[in-house]
Amino acid sequence: MRIPGTHPALAGHFPGDPVVPGVVILDKVISKLVEMKGASVEVKTIPAIKFLNPIEPDEEFDITFTEKKSGKVTFSVFSGDKIFLSGSLELG
């Protein structure tokens, strides 16, 4: 997965040295979860998130999920050994 350098959110984030905004990455995380679990998935909250490294435009990354008994799903966005962000989603 990747965010193309032509994505409209990149123009102002940051001029001359663009990085993918967190909200764009979270949109991809939630979209992939919906794709995997079905359209009936509802994310109630994002109780935890940690941004560790920026994602640059056109940089390849993957997303993994782990379901917890508590109704939460943890996720990780990474490329190889490099973790970009991780967190949890509380589902409704």
C-alpha positions, 0 to 999 in steps of 0.5 A: 500500500502507498499514498501517491505523491499527488494526494491533495493532502500532501500539498500543505503538509509540508511544502518542500518536504512532504510527509503523509498526514496522520489522518490520511494514514488512519483512513487507510487503516480503517479502510483496510479493516472494513475491507477485511471485516465487512462494511458493518464495522464501526470504529467507536474510538481510537484510544491509543496511537503512537506515531514513530516515523513519518511516511513519505509520499509513494513509500510502500507500507503494510498494515496488520491487525490483531483482534483482542477479546476486549472488543479492540483491534490493535494495528501496526503500519510498517515497512520491513523493520521500520514501524511508522505507527501503531495503536488500537481501535475500539469497535462498536 
